[in-house]
């Protein structure tokens, strides 16, 4: 079955950096588009970044453009999110999500997420 294991979150000061990882299994990873989503307390889950199956296409939500970078390693079935210049408003639980097509909504497959807290 599909398994998604996010890791790399933690507590970081404003301006700091974190690198999130998502290890995937149970599906042909290199055939799937991968996205990162986040959900802050009291808010709906929102799309953060998307990468095409071979990494050629990447897109970002406006609030994170220029600060976050999504990447993937198909040999390791892993997708990453490098987060720099973190702000308190980046505080959320971060999730990865696989989907078949680049512009479609999220699939029903979610991991447990990883908590990112940006605070001084």
N, CA, C and O atoms as a GROMACS GRO file, in nm:
protein
  480
    1UNK      N    1   0.084  -0.118   0.000
    1UNK     CA    2   0.000   0.000   0.000
    1UNK      C    3   0.088   0.125   0.000
    1UNK      O    4   0.208   0.120   0.030
    2UNK      N    5   0.027   0.236  -0.035
    2UNK     CA    6   0.100   0.362  -0.040
    2UNK      C    7   0.142   0.404   0.102
    2UNK      O    8   0.062   0.406   0.195
    3UNK      N    9   0.271   0.436   0.114
    3UNK     CA   10   0.321   0.489   0.241
    3UNK      C   11   0.401   0.616   0.212
    3UNK      O   12   0.483   0.620   0.120
    4UNK      N   13   0.377   0.716   0.292
    4UNK     CA   14   0.448   0.844   0.283
    4UNK      C   15   0.496   0.880   0.423
    4UNK      O   16   0.417   0.892   0.516
    5UNK      N   17   0.627   0.896   0.436
    5UNK     CA   18   0.684   0.925   0.568
    5UNK      C   19   0.761   1.055   0.560
    5UNK      O   20   0.870   1.062   0.501
    6UNK      N   21   0.703   1.160   0.619
    6UNK     CA   22   0.767   1.291   0.620
    6UNK      C   23   0.858   1.305   0.742
    6UNK      O   24   0.828   1.251   0.849
    7UNK      N   25   0.968   1.377   0.725
    7UNK     CA   26   1.060   1.399   0.836
    7UNK      C   27   1.136   1.529   0.813
    7UNK      O   28   1.129   1.589   0.706
    8UNK      N   29   1.209   1.572   0.916
    8UNK     CA   30   1.294   1.690   0.902
    8UNK      C   31   1.239   1.817   0.965
    8UNK      O   32   1.307   1.920   0.966
    9UNK      N   33   1.117   1.812   1.016
    9UNK     CA   34   1.062   1.929   1.080
    9UNK      C   35   1.126   1.957   1.214
    9UNK      O   36   1.210   1.880   1.262
   10UNK      N   37   1.086   2.068   1.274
   10UNK     CA   38   1.140   2.104   1.404
   10UNK      C   39   1.113   2.249   1.438
   10UNK      O   40   1.036   2.317   1.371
   11UNK      N   41   1.178   2.294   1.544
   11UNK     CA   42   1.167   2.434   1.588
   11UNK      C   43   1.288   2.511   1.536
   11UNK      O   44   1.402   2.469   1.554
   12UNK      N   45   1.260   2.622   1.471
   12UNK     CA   46   1.368   2.702   1.413
   12UNK      C   47   1.336   2.850   1.433
   12UNK      O   48   1.219   2.889   1.435
   13UNK      N   49   1.438   2.930   1.447
   13UNK     CA   50   1.418   3.074   1.463
   13UNK      C   51   1.386   3.139   1.329
   13UNK      O   52   1.423   3.087   1.224
   14UNK      N   53   1.318   3.252   1.332
   14UNK     CA   54   1.294   3.326   1.206
   14UNK      C   55   1.425   3.352   1.134
   14UNK      O   56   1.526   3.389   1.194
   15UNK      N   57   1.421   3.332   1.001
   15UNK     CA   58   1.541   3.347   0.921
   15UNK      C   59   1.620   3.219   0.904
   15UNK      O   60   1.713   3.213   0.824
   16UNK      N   61   1.583   3.117   0.979
   16UNK     CA   62   1.655   2.990   0.973
   16UNK      C   63   1.612   2.903   0.856
   16UNK      O   64   1.529   2.943   0.774
   17UNK      N   65   1.669   2.783   0.851
   17UNK     CA   66   1.643   2.690   0.741
   17UNK      C   67   1.611   2.551   0.794
   17UNK      O   68   1.655   2.512   0.902
   18UNK      N   69   1.534   2.479   0.716
   18UNK     CA   70   1.506   2.338   0.740
   18UNK      C   71   1.497   2.267   0.606
   18UNK      O   72   1.464   2.327   0.504
   19UNK      N   73   1.528   2.137   0.608
   19UNK     CA   74   1.510   2.054   0.488
   19UNK      C   75   1.418   1.939   0.523
   19UNK      O   76   1.452   1.855   0.606
   20UNK      N   77   1.304   1.936   0.461
   20UNK     CA   78   1.209   1.828   0.482
   20UNK      C   79   1.231   1.717   0.381
   20UNK      O   80   1.272   1.742   0.267
   21UNK      N   81   1.204   1.595   0.423
   21UNK     CA   82   1.212   1.478   0.335
   21UNK      C   83   1.081   1.401   0.341
   21UNK      O   84   1.012   1.402   0.443
   22UNK      N   85   1.048   1.336   0.233
   22UNK     CA   86   0.932   1.249   0.228
   22UNK      C   87   0.973   1.121   0.157
   22UNK      O   88   1.000   1.122   0.036
   23UNK      N   89   0.978   1.012   0.231
   23UNK     CA   90   1.010   0.882   0.174
   23UNK      C   91   0.882   0.813   0.133
   23UNK      O   92   0.791   0.795   0.214
   24UNK      N   93   0.875   0.774   0.006
   24UNK     CA   94   0.752   0.716  -0.048
   24UNK      C   95   0.772   0.571  -0.086
   24UNK      O   96   0.881   0.530  -0.125
   25UNK      N   97   0.666   0.493  -0.075
   25UNK     CA   98   0.669   0.353  -0.118
   25UNK      C   99   0.528   0.308  -0.152
   25UNK      O  100   0.430   0.373  -0.116
   26UNK      N  101   0.520   0.194  -0.223
   26UNK     CA  102   0.390   0.137  -0.255
   26UNK      C  103   0.328   0.184  -0.385
   26UNK      O  104   0.215   0.149  -0.416
   27UNK      N  105   0.401   0.264  -0.461
   27UNK     CA  106   0.353   0.309  -0.591
   27UNK      C  107   0.475   0.344  -0.676
   27UNK      O  108   0.584   0.364  -0.622
   28UNK      N  109   0.458   0.352  -0.808
   28UNK     CA  110   0.573   0.383  -0.896
   28UNK      C  111   0.612   0.530  -0.886
   28UNK      O  112   0.565   0.614  -0.963
   29UNK      N  113   0.697   0.560  -0.791
   29UNK     CA  114   0.730   0.698  -0.754
   29UNK      C  115   0.771   0.783  -0.874
   29UNK      O  116   0.725   0.896  -0.887
   30UNK      N  117   0.854   0.731  -0.960
   30UNK     CA  118   0.907   0.810  -1.071
   30UNK      C  119   0.801   0.843  -1.176
   30UNK      O  120   0.826   0.922  -1.266
   31UNK      N  121   0.683   0.784  -1.164
   31UNK     CA  122   0.574   0.814  -1.257
   31UNK      C  123   0.477   0.918  -1.202
   31UNK      O  124   0.384   0.959  -1.272
   32UNK      N  125   0.499   0.960  -1.079
   32UNK     CA  126   0.404   1.048  -1.012
   32UNK      C  127   0.461   1.188  -0.991
   32UNK      O  128   0.579   1.205  -0.959
   33UNK      N  129   0.375   1.286  -1.009
   33UNK     CA  130   0.401   1.421  -0.964
   33UNK      C  131   0.395   1.422  -0.812
   33UNK      O  132   0.314   1.351  -0.752
   34UNK      N  133   0.480   1.501  -0.749
   34UNK     CA  134   0.480   1.510  -0.604
   34UNK      C  135   0.461   1.655  -0.561
   34UNK      O  136   0.515   1.747  -0.622
   35UNK      N  137   0.384   1.672  -0.456
   35UNK     CA  138   0.360   1.806  -0.402
   35UNK      C  139   0.384   1.806  -0.252
   35UNK      O  140   0.376   1.703  -0.185
   36UNK      N  141   0.414   1.923  -0.202
   36UNK     CA  142   0.415   1.950  -0.059
   36UNK      C  143   0.296   2.040  -0.028
   36UNK      O  144   0.269   2.137  -0.098
   37UNK      N  145   0.225   2.006   0.078
   37UNK     CA  146   0.116   2.086   0.131
   37UNK      C  147   0.149   2.120   0.276
   37UNK      O  148   0.235   2.058   0.338
   38UNK      N  149   0.080   2.218   0.328
   38UNK     CA  150   0.095   2.250   0.471
   38UNK      C  151  -0.040   2.290   0.529
   38UNK      O  152  -0.129   2.339   0.458
   39UNK      N  153  -0.053   2.269   0.658
   39UNK     CA  154  -0.176   2.307   0.728
   39UNK      C  155  -0.140   2.370   0.861
   39UNK      O  156  -0.082   2.306   0.949
   40UNK      N  157  -0.175   2.496   0.874
   40UNK     CA  158  -0.153   2.569   0.998
   40UNK      C  159  -0.276   2.554   1.088
   40UNK      O  160  -0.385   2.524   1.038
   41UNK      N  161  -0.260   2.573   1.218
   41UNK     CA  162  -0.374   2.558   1.310
   41UNK      C  163  -0.489   2.648   1.270
   41UNK      O  164  -0.472   2.768   1.248
   42UNK      N  165  -0.608   2.590   1.261
   42UNK     CA  166  -0.726   2.668   1.229
   42UNK      C  167  -0.741   2.705   1.084
   42UNK      O  168  -0.834   2.778   1.048
   43UNK      N  169  -0.651   2.657   0.999
   43UNK     CA  170  -0.656   2.692   0.857
   43UNK      C  171  -0.670   2.567   0.772
   43UNK      O  172  -0.643   2.455   0.817
   44UNK      N  173  -0.712   2.588   0.647
   44UNK     CA  174  -0.721   2.476   0.556
   44UNK      C  175  -0.583   2.438   0.504
   44UNK      O  176  -0.489   2.519   0.504
   45UNK      N  177  -0.573   2.314   0.459
   45UNK     CA  178  -0.448   2.268   0.400
   45UNK      C  179  -0.424   2.343   0.269
   45UNK      O  180  -0.517   2.361   0.190
   46UNK      N  181  -0.300   2.388   0.246
   46UNK     CA  182  -0.269   2.464   0.127
   46UNK      C  183  -0.150   2.405   0.053
   46UNK      O  184  -0.059   2.347   0.114
   47UNK      N  185  -0.151   2.421  -0.077
   47UNK     CA  186  -0.043   2.373  -0.162
   47UNK      C  187   0.078   2.464  -0.147
   47UNK      O  188   0.066   2.587  -0.150
   48UNK      N  189   0.195   2.403  -0.130
   48UNK     CA  190   0.319   2.479  -0.114
   48UNK      C  191   0.405   2.472  -0.240
   48UNK      O  192   0.450   2.575  -0.291
   49UNK      N  193   0.427   2.352  -0.290
   49UNK     CA  194   0.515   2.335  -0.406
   49UNK      C  195   0.485   2.203  -0.476
   49UNK      O  196   0.437   2.108  -0.414
   50UNK      N  197   0.514   2.200  -0.605
   50UNK     CA  198   0.490   2.081  -0.687
   50UNK      C  199   0.609   2.057  -0.777
   50UNK      O  200   0.671   2.152  -0.826
   51UNK      N  201   0.641   1.929  -0.800
   51UNK     CA  202   0.749   1.893  -0.891
   51UNK      C  203   0.700   1.781  -0.981
   51UNK      O  204   0.635   1.687  -0.935
   52UNK      N  205   0.732   1.791  -1.111
   52UNK     CA  206   0.689   1.688  -1.205
   52UNK      C  207   0.767   1.559  -1.181
   52UNK      O  208   0.862   1.555  -1.103
   53UNK      N  209   0.724   1.453  -1.251
   53UNK     CA  210   0.778   1.320  -1.219
   53UNK      C  211   0.927   1.309  -1.242
   53UNK      O  212   0.995   1.234  -1.173
   54UNK      N  213   0.980   1.384  -1.340
   54UNK     CA  214   1.125   1.379  -1.363
   54UNK      C  215   1.196   1.504  -1.315
   54UNK      O  216   1.316   1.521  -1.337
   55UNK      N  217   1.121   1.591  -1.249
   55UNK     CA  218   1.184   1.710  -1.190
   55UNK      C  219   1.203   1.826  -1.284
   55UNK      O  220   1.267   1.925  -1.249
   56UNK      N  221   1.147   1.815  -1.405
   56UNK     CA  222   1.167   1.923  -1.502
   56UNK      C  223   1.082   2.045  -1.468
   56UNK      O  224   1.128   2.158  -1.479
   57UNK      N  225   0.959   2.022  -1.425
   57UNK     CA  226   0.869   2.132  -1.390
   57UNK      C  227   0.860   2.147  -1.239
   57UNK      O  228   0.851   2.048  -1.166
   58UNK      N  229   0.864   2.272  -1.193
   58UNK     CA  230   0.848   2.300  -1.051
   58UNK      C  231   0.762   2.426  -1.038
   58UNK      O  232   0.772   2.517  -1.121
   59UNK      N  233   0.679   2.430  -0.937
   59UNK     CA  234   0.599   2.549  -0.913
   59UNK      C  235   0.582   2.569  -0.764
   59UNK      O  236   0.590   2.474  -0.685
   60UNK      N  237   0.558   2.695  -0.726
   60UNK     CA  238   0.554   2.732  -0.585
   60UNK      C  239   0.437   2.826  -0.557
   60UNK      O  240   0.397   2.905  -0.643
   61UNK      N  241   0.384   2.816  -0.436
   61UNK     CA  242   0.285   2.914  -0.392
   61UNK      C  243   0.355   3.048  -0.373
   61UNK      O  244   0.473   3.053  -0.338
   62UNK      N  245   0.282   3.155  -0.396
   62UNK     CA  246   0.342   3.289  -0.386
   62UNK      C  247   0.412   3.316  -0.252
   62UNK      O  248   0.521   3.373  -0.253
   63UNK      N  249   0.355   3.277  -0.140
   63UNK     CA  250   0.420   3.310  -0.012
   63UNK      C  251   0.558   3.247   0.007
   63UNK      O  252   0.636   3.292   0.092
   64UNK      N  253   0.591   3.143  -0.071
   64UNK     CA  254   0.718   3.073  -0.049
   64UNK      C  255   0.814   3.090  -0.165
   64UNK      O  256   0.928   3.043  -0.157
   65UNK      N  257   0.773   3.156  -0.271
   65UNK     CA  258   0.860   3.173  -0.387
   65UNK      C  259   0.988   3.245  -0.349
   65UNK      O  260   0.986   3.346  -0.278
   66UNK      N  261   1.099   3.192  -0.398
   66UNK     CA  262   1.229   3.252  -0.368
   66UNK      C  263   1.289   3.208  -0.237
   66UNK      O  264   1.405   3.236  -0.209
   67UNK      N  265   1.211   3.138  -0.154
   67UNK     CA  266   1.261   3.091  -0.024
   67UNK      C  267   1.264   2.939  -0.015
   67UNK      O  268   1.353   2.883   0.050
   68UNK      N  269   1.170   2.871  -0.079
   68UNK     CA  270   1.161   2.726  -0.074
   68UNK      C  271   1.203   2.666  -0.208
   68UNK      O  272   1.182   2.725  -0.314
   69UNK      N  273   1.261   2.546  -0.201
   69UNK     CA  274   1.298   2.472  -0.322
   69UNK      C  275   1.256   2.327  -0.308
   69UNK      O  276   1.293   2.259  -0.212
   70UNK      N  277   1.177   2.279  -0.404
   70UNK     CA  278   1.137   2.139  -0.406
   70UNK      C  279   1.230   2.062  -0.498
   70UNK      O  280   1.270   2.112  -0.604
   71UNK      N  281   1.264   1.940  -0.458
   71UNK     CA  282   1.347   1.855  -0.542
   71UNK      C  283   1.310   1.709  -0.515
   71UNK      O  284   1.235   1.680  -0.422
   72UNK      N  285   1.362   1.619  -0.597
   72UNK     CA  286   1.333   1.478  -0.578
   72UNK      C  287   1.450   1.394  -0.622
   72UNK      O  288   1.531   1.435  -0.704
   73UNK      N  289   1.457   1.274  -0.565
   73UNK     CA  290   1.556   1.174  -0.603
   73UNK      C  291   1.478   1.047  -0.634
   73UNK      O  292   1.439   0.974  -0.542
   74UNK      N  293   1.456   1.020  -0.760
   74UNK     CA  294   1.375   0.903  -0.797
   74UNK      C  295   1.444   0.771  -0.764
   74UNK      O  296   1.376   0.670  -0.746
   75UNK      N  297   1.576   0.772  -0.754
   75UNK     CA  298   1.647   0.650  -0.715
   75UNK      C  299   1.620   0.615  -0.568
   75UNK      O  300   1.629   0.498  -0.529
   76UNK      N  301   1.588   0.716  -0.490
   76UNK     CA  302   1.562   0.695  -0.347
   76UNK      C  303   1.414   0.706  -0.312
   76UNK      O  304   1.377   0.695  -0.195
   77UNK      N  305   1.330   0.727  -0.412
   77UNK     CA  306   1.185   0.744  -0.387
   77UNK      C  307   1.159   0.850  -0.280
   77UNK      O  308   1.078   0.830  -0.190
   78UNK      N  309   1.228   0.961  -0.293
   78UNK     CA  310   1.219   1.065  -0.191
   78UNK      C  311   1.203   1.202  -0.256
   78UNK      O  312   1.265   1.232  -0.358
   79UNK      N  313   1.118   1.283  -0.196
   79UNK     CA  314   1.101   1.422  -0.237
   79UNK      C  315   1.143   1.510  -0.120
   79UNK      O  316   1.123   1.474  -0.004
   80UNK      N  317   1.201   1.624  -0.152
   80UNK     CA  318   1.256   1.713  -0.051
   80UNK      C  319   1.192   1.852  -0.061
   80UNK      O  320   1.138   1.890  -0.165
   81UNK      N  321   1.199   1.925   0.050
   81UNK     CA  322   1.161   2.066   0.048
   81UNK      C  323   1.264   2.142   0.130
   81UNK      O  324   1.267   2.133   0.253
   82UNK      N  325   1.348   2.217   0.062
   82UNK     CA  326   1.445   2.303   0.129
   82UNK      C  327   1.377   2.434   0.160
   82UNK      O  328   1.327   2.501   0.069
   83UNK      N  329   1.376   2.472   0.285
   83UNK     CA  330   1.308   2.592   0.329
   83UNK      C  331   1.410   2.688   0.391
   83UNK      O  332   1.471   2.657   0.493
   84UNK      N  333   1.426   2.802   0.330
   84UNK     CA  334   1.518   2.904   0.378
   84UNK      C  335   1.442   3.030   0.418
   84UNK      O  336   1.326   3.047   0.383
   85UNK      N  337   1.509   3.117   0.492
   85UNK     CA  338   1.448   3.244   0.534
   85UNK      C  339   1.309   3.222   0.594
   85UNK      O  340   1.213   3.289   0.558
   86UNK      N  341   1.302   3.128   0.683
   86UNK     CA  342   1.172   3.091   0.739
   86UNK      C  343   1.110   3.205   0.820
   86UNK      O  344   1.180   3.282   0.886
   87UNK      N  345   0.978   3.212   0.813
   87UNK     CA  346   0.901   3.315   0.882
   87UNK      C  347   0.802   3.248   0.979
   87UNK      O  348   0.767   3.132   0.960
   88UNK      N  349   0.757   3.320   1.079
   88UNK     CA  350   0.658   3.261   1.171
   88UNK      C  351   0.534   3.210   1.098
   88UNK      O  352   0.473   3.112   1.141
   89UNK      N  353   0.497   3.274   0.990
   89UNK     CA  354   0.377   3.231   0.917
   89UNK      C  355   0.399   3.101   0.839
   89UNK      O  356   0.304   3.048   0.782
   90UNK      N  357   0.521   3.050   0.836
   90UNK     CA  358   0.547   2.918   0.777
   90UNK      C  359   0.517   2.805   0.874
   90UNK      O  360   0.522   2.688   0.838
   91UNK      N  361   0.487   2.840   0.997
   91UNK     CA  362   0.455   2.738   1.098
   91UNK      C  363   0.332   2.658   1.056
   91UNK      O  364   0.226   2.714   1.031
   92UNK      N  365   0.349   2.526   1.048
   92UNK     CA  366   0.242   2.439   1.001
   92UNK      C  367   0.290   2.294   1.007
   92UNK      O  368   0.409   2.268   1.030
   93UNK      N  369   0.198   2.203   0.986
   93UNK     CA  370   0.235   2.064   0.961
   93UNK      C  371   0.248   2.049   0.809
   93UNK      O  372   0.158   2.089   0.735
   94UNK      N  373   0.358   1.993   0.765
   94UNK     CA  374   0.388   1.978   0.623
   94UNK      C  375   0.369   1.833   0.580
   94UNK      O  376   0.412   1.740   0.649
   95UNK      N  377   0.304   1.816   0.465
   95UNK     CA  378   0.272   1.685   0.412
   95UNK      C  379   0.318   1.675   0.266
   95UNK      O  380   0.314   1.774   0.193
   96UNK      N  381   0.360   1.556   0.224
   96UNK     CA  382   0.381   1.533   0.082
   96UNK      C  383   0.261   1.457   0.026
   96UNK      O  384   0.187   1.392   0.099
   97UNK      N  385   0.244   1.468  -0.106
   97UNK     CA  386   0.127   1.407  -0.168
   97UNK      C  387   0.157   1.372  -0.312
   97UNK      O  388   0.206   1.456  -0.388
   98UNK      N  389   0.129   1.248  -0.353
   98UNK     CA  390   0.151   1.208  -0.492
   98UNK      C  391   0.025   1.228  -0.576
   98UNK      O  392  -0.086   1.215  -0.526
   99UNK      N  393   0.044   1.260  -0.703
   99UNK     CA  394  -0.069   1.268  -0.794
   99UNK      C  395  -0.023   1.235  -0.934
   99UNK      O  396   0.095   1.243  -0.966
  100UNK      N  397  -0.119   1.197  -1.019
  100UNK     CA  398  -0.084   1.152  -1.153
  100UNK      C  399  -0.057   1.266  -1.248
  100UNK      O  400   0.028   1.256  -1.336
  101UNK      N  401  -0.129   1.376  -1.230
  101UNK     CA  402  -0.117   1.486  -1.324
  101UNK      C  403  -0.080   1.617  -1.253
  101UNK      O  404  -0.121   1.640  -1.140
  102UNK      N  405  -0.003   1.699  -1.320
  102UNK     CA  406   0.059   1.816  -1.258
  102UNK      C  407  -0.042   1.914  -1.200
  102UNK      O  408  -0.023   1.962  -1.089
  103UNK      N  409  -0.149   1.943  -1.271
  103UNK     CA  410  -0.241   2.049  -1.230
  103UNK      C  411  -0.366   2.000  -1.158
  103UNK      O  412  -0.458   2.078  -1.134
  104UNK      N  413  -0.370   1.874  -1.123
  104UNK     CA  414  -0.487   1.826  -1.052
  104UNK      C  415  -0.472   1.845  -0.902
  104UNK      O  416  -0.363   1.872  -0.852
  105UNK      N  417  -0.584   1.830  -0.831
  105UNK     CA  418  -0.582   1.844  -0.687
  105UNK      C  419  -0.513   1.727  -0.619
  105UNK      O  420  -0.472   1.633  -0.686
  106UNK      N  421  -0.500   1.733  -0.488
  106UNK     CA  422  -0.430   1.627  -0.416
  106UNK      C  423  -0.501   1.492  -0.424
  106UNK      O  424  -0.624   1.485  -0.438
  107UNK      N  425  -0.420   1.387  -0.415
  107UNK     CA  426  -0.478   1.253  -0.405
  107UNK      C  427  -0.522   1.229  -0.260
  107UNK      O  428  -0.508   1.315  -0.174
  108UNK      N  429  -0.573   1.112  -0.238
  108UNK     CA  430  -0.620   1.077  -0.103
  108UNK      C  431  -0.509   1.020  -0.014
  108UNK      O  432  -0.535   0.976   0.098
  109UNK      N  433  -0.387   1.020  -0.065
  109UNK     CA  434  -0.276   0.960   0.009
  109UNK      C  435  -0.199   1.066   0.087
  109UNK      O  436  -0.146   1.161   0.031
  110UNK      N  437  -0.195   1.046   0.217
  110UNK     CA  438  -0.126   1.139   0.305
  110UNK      C  439  -0.046   1.062   0.409
  110UNK      O  440  -0.084   0.953   0.451
  111UNK      N  441   0.066   1.120   0.448
  111UNK     CA  442   0.142   1.065   0.559
  111UNK      C  443   0.100   1.131   0.689
  111UNK      O  444  -0.006   1.194   0.698
  112UNK      N  445   0.185   1.115   0.790
  112UNK     CA  446   0.153   1.172   0.921
  112UNK      C  447   0.192   1.320   0.929
  112UNK      O  448   0.149   1.391   1.020
  113UNK      N  449   0.272   1.364   0.834
  113UNK     CA  450   0.316   1.503   0.834
  113UNK      C  451   0.434   1.526   0.927
  113UNK      O  452   0.467   1.441   1.010
  114UNK      N  453   0.498   1.640   0.911
  114UNK     CA  454   0.608   1.679   0.998
  114UNK      C  455   0.586   1.824   1.041
  114UNK      O  456   0.558   1.911   0.959
  115UNK      N  457   0.598   1.849   1.171
  115UNK     CA  458   0.568   1.981   1.226
  115UNK      C  459   0.686   2.075   1.207
  115UNK      O  460   0.800   2.042   1.240
  116UNK      N  461   0.657   2.191   1.154
  116UNK     CA  462   0.755   2.300   1.143
  116UNK      C  463   0.705   2.416   1.227
  116UNK      O  464   0.594   2.466   1.206
  117UNK      N  465   0.788   2.459   1.320
  117UNK     CA  466   0.754   2.572   1.405
  117UNK      C  467   0.863   2.676   1.394
  117UNK      O  468   0.980   2.649   1.420
  118UNK      N  469   0.823   2.797   1.353
  118UNK     CA  470   0.918   2.907   1.337
  118UNK      C  471   0.887   3.010   1.445
  118UNK      O  472   0.785   3.078   1.441
  119UNK      N  473   0.976   3.020   1.539
  119UNK     CA  474   0.952   3.108   1.654
  119UNK      C  475   1.083   3.145   1.720
  119UNK      O  476   1.178   3.067   1.720
  120UNK      N  477   1.088   3.265   1.775
  120UNK     CA  478   1.205   3.308   1.850
  120UNK      C  479   1.186   3.278   1.999
  120UNK      O  480   1.275   3.307   2.080
   0.00000   0.00000   0.00000
